[in-house]
Amino acid sequence: MPDAIRRADDAQYQEVTCRSALNRVEGMPFAWTLNPYRGCTHGCHYCFARRYQTYLELGPGDEFSSLILVKVNFADVLRRELARPTWRGERIGFGTATDPYQPIEGHYRLTRRALEALVDHPSPVGLITKGPMVVRDLDLLVELSRRTTCTVHMSVPTVDEEAWQALEPGTAHPLQRLRAVRTLADAGVDVGVLMAPVVPGLTSQPAKLERTIKAIADHGARFCGASVMHLEGGTRDHFMRFLSREFPDLAPRVDRLYAGKYASRQYRDQVHGVLELLRRRYGLHGGQTRSRPPGAAARIPVPREENQGRFSWGLERPSAVAQGVGGL
Ligand code: SF4
């Protein structure tokens, strides 16, 4: 992944100290978040975390992926927080505003050290990443899975080469991410894929959705969550600039589709209808976290049939899908 390595090498890394590691959130499927870095050299153009940059008076554009803040005391602070008698062991989302396995993690190992703290003070965790480096920490993920609920959400919005290269210039190849899914699943870690976001006009074509879902199923993912891209604040500004530059024909249509921060309800319903048909066809579901009582044995995965039949649009197909979802 030469472009990803070049981007990571070209970035500036600024070491900072943090006062807290656990960050309280509301209205999410988890009560706390963990993000050992700020900014992300993966540089996905749709990344919703771009807009958070402005809180630090940093730019949501190139600065998001080229200036990375490294919280060097992150794991030590986390360990102290988890050891407090007041800690109630609520669910944690790990990697919600940055990728905990972006390339610099190979040097700082903050994510690994944070996982070590979680193994010593088990709390339910859902970890989100696009980084195949996650397999480096297989030993800790297996151990954490024995002690509490631990789910890895690998983000693979599409396996389409062109869309991947355009949208996620600093990430590993989608199939490399799916091979990591296979490795984790074979080791008994609860792992699924987030096909998020579905990007209108670039990853939303039914044939691309089908290839992606089939690949996800073939690599042993337990679930396949998905959502249509939403655009807000600095993320919208950056994404529309990117689209106007790289896909000028598509830009006005996407602009019309997003009157607010979400694509129109009709469009989202159509996409989710197609996704649901495909999931059923390939034996996946969209659910995410599976609860397991502390101490219960980790799941021993059953190998998935590799040779599954192709999806036939047939009579199940919603009429809008024939022309492409929502005309995009
Ligand atoms: S990998 Fe995740 S955090 Fe990093 S740029 Fe992409 S979407 Fe944002």
Residues whose N, C-alpha, C, O or C-beta is under 5 A from the ligand:
A	BS01	SF4	C40 H42 G43 C44 C47 A97 T98 D99 K130
